[in-house]
Amino acid sequence: MLSSDTANPLAGLDEAALPTLVDRLVEQGWFVGERFIDPALCRALHDELRTLADHRALQAAGVGRGEAHRLRRDIRGDAIHWLNRDSQPQRDYLAAMAGLQGQINRALYLGLFEFEAHFAHYPPGSFYRTHLDSFQGRANRVISTVLYLTPDWPADGGGEMAIYAEEDDTRELARVRPEAGTFVCFLSDRVPHAVLPTRYPRASIAGWFRRNASLGGLIDPAR
C-alpha cells in the first residue's frame, strides 16, 4: 500500500505517461491511460467501495446541482459516496490527484484550485446517458477524471465510457473499457460522454479539478 506521507507527490501515478496526458488534453480534449494508477491502490479502493456497498453506505446519484438536483433513474443509475479522507487508500488517491493537479497547472496554467471525487457503483443494467460535466461560461469544474476499479473486466461486460465529438454528441470517438487501473481525464465543458449499460457491477471513482469560484465569502458554492 502506498502512503500519503511519501516525499514523491506523484506516487501511485504512471509518471512516464504525464507528458502524453498533457498533450492529449491540448490536442483533443481527452486522455485515456491504461495501468495509469498503482494496482495495489486500485485494489484497496475497490475493496473499500465493495464494503460501502455491502453496508448500504452509498447514495443514489442524481442530476443537476443545488436546488436543481433530482433523482432521474432514466438518466443515470449509479450510487455514490464522496471521498472524505477517512481511509488510507482515499488519502493516497487524493494525494496522487494533488500531484497531478500541480503538473497540469504548471504545464497548462489552468489555475486548478481543488479536487473533489466520489466512488461510483453501477449495478447490472444501469447506465448514464450522454452529458457534459460542466457548461461553457459557467464552469468551475474544469477537468473531469475517472479511475476504473473493477479487475478482470469481462469482454462482454458492457459498461464502457463512450466519448463523443464536441460538435456532434452522436458521433462516437472512443469507447473505454472499465478495467482496473485505467484512468480517463477530459475537459469538463467540451467532451460529451456516456456510460453504456453494464452487465456486471461496475466500480469507479469520478472526480473533478475545479477553479476557485468563490462567491460571497463561500468557496465554490455547493457541488
N, C-alpha and C positions, 0 to 999 in steps of 0.2 A: 504494500500500500504506500502511496505517496504521502508526503507530509507537507502541509502548507507552510511549515517552518523552513523549507528548503531555501537556499540562497538563490536558486535559479528561478526567476519569475515565469519562465516558460516551461517549467517541469510539467510533464504529462502531455505536452504537445509534440507533434512532429515538426521540429524547428526547420528541417530542410524544406518543408512544403510552404513555409510562410511567404517567401517571395512570389511563389505561384499564386497563393491566395490573394495577395495584394494586386498582382497583375490581372487576375480574373475579375476581381471586383471592378477594376478600371475598364477593362476591355468589354465585358459582357454583363456585369452587374451581379454575378453569382459565382460561387466556387463550391466544388464537391471534392472532398478528400477522404479516401479510404484509409482506415487504420491511422487516423489523424490524432486520436486520443488514446492514451495508455490503456492497454487491455485490462490490467488489474483494476484501474479506476472505473472502467466501464462495468466490470463485473460487480464491483462494490455498489455502484449506483443502481444497477439493475436489481440487485438483492434488496436494496432499500426500497425501491419502488414496489417490488412484489410484497414486501412486508406491509407497506402502507395500504396496498390494495387488499391484502388479506385481513387487515384490521379496519377496513372501511373508512380509511382516513383520507380518501380522495373525494373531491367535489366535482359535480357535473360542470363542465365548462360551458360558458355562454358566448354570445357575440355582442359587440358594442361595449362602450366604456362608460363608467359613471352612471348617470340616470338612464342612459340608453341601453344598459346591459340587460340582455334577455337570454333565457334558455331556448335554444332552437335546435332540437334534435334532428330536424330535417336539413340543417346546415352543418352541424358538427356534432360528433358523438363521443368525444373523449372526456375523461375525468382527470383532474389535475391536482397538484399540490405544489405551492410556491416554495422554492428553495429559501431557507432561512438560516443556514449555517449551523443547524442543530447537530449535524454529524460530521465526522472527519471527511468522508467522501464528498459531501456538499462543499465543505471548506476547500478541499483540494481542487474541485472543479471550478469553483468561483475564483480561486487564486489563479488558475490557468487562464480563465477568461480575462482577469485583470491584466495579466501579462500580454494576452492577445490585444486587448484594448490599447495598451501602450504602443505596441508595434504598429497597429493601424493608424493611430493618431500621429505617430512620427512619420509614417510613410505618406499619409493622405490628408493630414491636417483637418480632420473631420470634427474635432472638438468633442469627441465622445466623453460623456460625463460619468455614466454609471451603467451597470449591467443588472438586469433582472431576468429571472428564469423560473420555470416550473417543470416538474415532472408531468408527463402526459401518457396516459394509458388508454389505448384504443381497444375495446373488446371486439371479438369477431363480429363482422357485419357493419362496423362503424366506419366513418369517413369524415372528411372536412371539405366542403365544396370550394371551388376556386375563389380566391380572395387576395387582397393586399393586406399587409400588416400595418400600413400607415397610409396617409394620403398627402400628396404633394401640397406644400404650402401650410400644412397643419401637422407636420411631422416632428414629434420628439423621439419616436423610435426611428433610428437611422439604419442600423444593420441588424438583421434577424439572423439567428443561429438555430440549428437543430443538431443535436447529437443523438444518434441511434444507439440503443442499449441491448436489444434482443440478439443473443448469439445464435449462430447457425440458422439464419432466417431461411425458410424453405423456398424453393424456386416457385412454387405455386401459392405462396403466402399472400400475394397482393400487398396492399398497404404502402405502395410506393408513393414518394412525393413526385408529383408531376409539376414541372416548371414550364411556364408558358411565356410567349413573347410579350414584351411590354406593350407593343402597339396592337396586339391581337391576342386576347386571352383565350382563344380557342386553338391557337397554333402551338402545339407542344414542342418544346425544345429538348427536354430531357426527362428521364424517369430515374429516380434514385431509390435503390433497394435499401430497405431499412435494416441493414446489418450492423451489429455492434461495432463501434469504433468509427463508423462513417460520420463525417461532420460536414454540414452544409451551412454556408453563410451567404447572404444576399442583401441587396438594398431594399429596405422595407417598403418604400413607396413606389418601387419601379418593377418589381418582379411578381407577377401573379403566379400563384401556386395552389396546389390542392393535395389532400391526402386521399388516395384512391381507396375504395372499400377493401378492408383487410379480412383475411380468412382466419387469422390467428391473433392471439393477444400481441399487441404492438407497443413497445416501450421506448420512450424518448425523453429528451429534455429540450424544450423550446425556450429560447432566450432572445433578448434584445439589448443591444447597445443603444443608449439614449443620450440625447443632448440635454443640457440643463434648460428646462423650460419653466424656470421659477416664475411664480405669479402671486402677487400679493403676500409675499413672505413665505409662500409654500413652495417647496422644491418639487418640480414635476408633479402637477396635480394628478389625482388618483388614476392608477393604471386601469 
